[in-house]
Amino acid sequence: MEHNPYSSLKIFHHSKELEAIGRGEHMAPFYIRLKPTNICNQHCVYCTYGSGDTEEKAENRDDINHLDVIPWEKMQEIIRDMGDMGVRAVTLSGGGEPLSYHHILETVQMITERGIDLSLISNGSLLEGEVAQAFRHAKWIRISFDSPVRETYCKLRGVAPTMFDRVVRNIRDFSRLKDADCVLGVNFVVSKTNATEVYAAAKLLKELGANNIKFAAVSETEEDYHCAIKDDVIEQIHRAQREFQDDSFQVINNYERDWKKRSDVGQRFPVCYTCRLVTVIAADQRVYLCHTRAYDSKAVVGSLKHQDFRTLWFSEETKARLAAVRPQIDCKNSCAYQDRNEAIQSYFDVDMRHVNFI
């Protein structure tokens, strides 16, 4: 049986927390996306943050400073609070490239010392040396890698050819270094530029020792953007699944679902339960409703510049803020948590008088 690391149904393995939010209780976030820095050493053409030298970003990210970094004193305070509050898991991500954070080694040490599950989303260029050693015990690492062809990779990411070689080497080396329990995954964002390279990417990543590759559709405002490429992309993904998938390597097909959803505006679910269990602490020291709406001025929960995270989270203002979110009105963007919010809503919508008729 294949195990899905991206399943939207994980919450149903945490029944106590699920029942608590169903009763309207306010609890510590279960999982935090922590963005240490907005500084990035790559300049991806599709980056929703407009990282590096580019200015293209998702429309809702209307308030981002690419030089923002969480001060080390504040980072220590945040991690101490997370440990005291009982936060279960943390993903270090962007914003920018999290491994460029000057105190990344100390950050990893503090998180792991508090028994918090750790993961990383990175472009992989700095996953080497002491940094690679520090992350070898993480639960999972996901590398953004959008082409097995040097020229295409450099075109998509605005980097020199040596960067491609470095990332390939780092993926291979980390696959050999990491603990067996650490899942090394790759996220491949499919666009017209790399659409013919999907099969070859799966082949390369299996050879490099990755545990999985996930194919996702690039977000584009152009109507029907994927229509010209989708059939060939899907055929390549299916072929890769047939030829490369085994007990040690998965080809995860999110593309076939994603390309249809990219133009979705608004949400079908009336309540966002996920934002009560998962939150984002960004490099501007503000807490946001979710990572899709990070750096959205209308999605700010509060600022940590003059208060600690624990005080902010358990304040009456935060409780009211989360309870007041109405996705069908407030969230005009495509939602990364759509599937899990719909699943949770379906769970709470069950007529308990008939619950035994399964």
Secondary structure, DSSP 4 states (H G I P E B T S, - for coil): ----TT-TTGGGG-HHHHHHHHTT-----SEEEE--B---S---TT-TT--TT-----TT--S--TT-B--HHHHHHHHHHHHHHT--EEEE--SS-GGGSTTHHHHHHHHHHTT-EEEEEE-STT--HHHHHHHTTSSEEEEE---SSHHHHHHHHT--HHHHHHHHHHHHHHHHHS-TTSEEEEEEEE-TTTGGGHHHHHHHHHHHT-SEEEEEEPP-SSTTGGGGTHHHHHHHHHHHHHHH-BTTBEEEE-HHHHHHHTT--S-S-S---GGGTEEEE-TTSEEES-STTTT-GGGEEEE-SSS-HHHHHTSHHHHHHHHT--HHHH--SPPTTHHHHHHHHHHHT--GGGTT--
